[in-house]
Structure formats: C-alpha cells, structure tokens
Amino acid sequence: MSEKVKKTEAEWREELTPLQYAVTREKATERPFTGEYESHWDPGTYTCVACGEPLFQSETKFDAGCGWPSFYAPLSREAVAATMDYSHGMQRVEVLCARCDSHLGHVFEDGPQPTGLRFCINSASLKFKPGSEKA
C-alpha cells in the first residue's frame, strides 16, 4: 500500500462526483443493478476512485446476482481494511480502502471458492484500469 491519504471533506467534495462522495465518504450505497461495473467483465484492475489504490483484479470478479460488483478476494490483504458495521439494524463487515479510508461496500461469507468470500462493492467507489497486468 502507498502512503496514507488524508484530505479535508471540502477537498473530497471537490474531487469526487456527488454519488462518489456519498458512497466513499458518507457510506451510502448505490441502488442495485445501476452501477457502472455491475455487469462489466473486461480484464483489468479495479482501483479506488478516491485515491487510485489498486483494490481488485478482474480475475476475482464473479456474478453474485446481488446487483453490485462482487469479488472473491482483494488484490492484496493490505489493499482493504475491514470494520464492523451495525447500521440499519444489521451486523455486517464494512470494507474500506486501506489507503484513504473510503467506504467500498461490505464482505460476506457466501462467496465462491477458493475464499468463500463475497466482497460486495459499490461501482461508485471504483475506477477501472484495463489490461491483464496488475496495477
């Protein structure tokens, strides 16, 4: 992971679209089946929309049918952070960009092998870098 990114809320608002800001800084969720990368299958790397940190490889993306891009593993353990989320009367594990603390989505234990995990990620928190090489 690169050096930690710290910005003011005003700087984040200036750099991100309203939807990107709502998702990454305010922990909002885009509506299911509306995100740019939900049905996106090109080879490449998904990076954090806020800081550019490489997060997920297309090879780990799968169709979970949930309405959001789903991955069975992050690019590396250092790329993402996890914290408990008790919002909306639920107990879930929130996934954050480890570099800038942007909200990405949640991780569940109902994914495919080899990990059994489903990283359910908002398209608005991602940017795609095409190509088969790791970022």
Secondary structure, DSSP 4 states (H G I P E B T S, - for coil): --PPP---HHHHHHHS-HHHHHHHHH---PPTT-STTTT---SEEEEETTT--EEEEGGGEE--SSSS-EESS-S-TTTEEEEEE-GGG--EEEEEETTT--EEEEEES---TTTT-EEEE-GGGEEEEESSS--
